[in-house]
Amino acid sequence: MSREFDIVVFGATGFVGELTARYLAESAPTGTKIALAGRSEPKLAGVRGRLGPKASGWPLIVADADRPSTLDEMCARTQVVCTTVGPYLKYGESLVTAAASAGTDYVDLTGEVPFVRYSIDKAGETAAATGARIVHACGFDSVPSDLGAYLLHRQAERDGAGTLGTTTMVVQSMRGGASGGTVDSVRVIAEQARDPQIRKVLLNPQALSSGPGEMVRADLRSEPSDAAIVNAKTIDPSLRGTCAPFFMSSFNTRIVRRSDSLLDYGPDFRYGEVMAVGGIPVVSAIASAAVAGGLGVGMGLMAFKPTRTLLDKVLPKPGSGPSEKARDKGHFTTQTFTTTSTGKRYRSEMVAHGDPGYKATAVMLGESALALALDRDRLPDRAGVLTPAVAMGDVLVERLQNAGFRIGVTAL
């Protein structure tokens, strides 16, 4: 592709958008052609001025989600558009269709199942025809989940150990806060869930596992529950205690199942996610029950307008986030366990420093954009609405390892 830019960061004036632009300014190879885009040129100039000398010559593009023609023009100028403008159900539809039409690769941070379903239905065929890679969920939601299962699949293939069976990601440790953008996405989903059609998408464990206009009808019991309290030993004999539901599992699991539908992890593949809350049986059981109850109450309060108004006064606002010192103290460790069709047990692991929703997410999103822009000859020959594992696979794993993430697979 001969385009003016390698990467355009759309939403660069937002909190996570600026963090991503800063990461690219620090880490992109010399000569990478990057531009910043958003609604306000003065605000974009302010961001550019804070990024240091390497970004001083980056062009600025005025583009607005409410003016689709500006998105068409922006996408036509770049190989990759990297967007942090959410909630995507409110602001993302025009951009994803513009990218698909222009044959422009696209990465985002959405955690919204209905938006990804919209993307599949409205942009999937066009993207496949133009060669565009539309890659959702390129941050903490859902790179650790998606690559964790993908690495197990690849290792089992290499070892001739059969296909994957029941597979579970365990968030072993995590320190960081929810971003204002994530809270805003939850707010939008809670509002939209009143629509029976959207509610069907949200409740369907295979909502993203098919092509345009072909949503699979699946019983909730066909996959592990997103709200389950799980005895850790049933995940792997090496684990102890009780595991709590993980608050992003209802999105991450759908992304991983889409990867399975495109890469075929095996006929018995089932995927779930939980969170470790300690190895002492009684204590972890009580903590797991508290987490499960808290998640249920929280979503209920968010769905009810009067209580949502009260929550809005205390929850993080869109465009806001923690201090650099707080972001640097963050970290996460995820481990994904599986037993293959031959009885072989494996564990994949991802460990990273930095707040998962901010600093680490900026790395994951930035490296995803760089992979699509600079490693095109090494990427799988796939187009359409994809996932991080399907679109970038081993290339993204290598990039994240080089960026300081610890990623690997162990036979148990």
ABEGO torsion letter per residue (X at the ends): XBBABABBBBGAABAAAAAAAAAAAAABBBGBBBBBBEABAAAAAAAAAAAEAAAAABBBBBBBAABAAAAAAAAAABABBBBABOBAAAAAAAAAAAAAAAGBBBBBABABAAAAAAAAAAAAAAAAAAGBBBBBGABAOAAAAAAAAAAAAAAAAAAGAEBBBBBBBBBABBBEBBBAAAAAAAAAAAAAAABAAAAAAAABAAAAABBBGABBBBBAAABBBAABBBBAAAABAABBEBBBBBAAAAAAAAAAAAAAAAAGAEAABBBBBBBBAEABAAAAAAAAAAAAAAAAAAAAAAABAAAAAAAAAABBBBGBBBBAAAAAABBBBBBBBBBBAAGBBBBBBBBBBEBAABAAAAAAAAAAAAAAAAAAAABBBBBEBBBAAAAAEAAAAAAAAAAGBBBBBBBX
